[in-house]
Amino acid sequence: MRHTHASHLAMRGTPLVVIAAQLGHSDTRMVEKHYAHLAPSYVAETIRKGFPRLGLLTAGL
């Protein structure tokens, strides 16, 4: 049940820090290792946070 609960939270886009708190972890390392791949936007958000803003706009958007 614990794994299922955490998996469903991840798939619904719940922040990993919130999942870690629900599972009783002091940080997100274990959650990232086991559940991050289920979070649909985790990879994209992580890349966006680390990528510099270039101020470019795409035509037509």
Summary of the structure (lengths in Angstrom):
residues: 61
radius of gyration: 14.6
end to end distance: 42.6
largest distance: 47.0
contacts: 124
relative contact order: 0.16
helix: 61%
strand: 0%
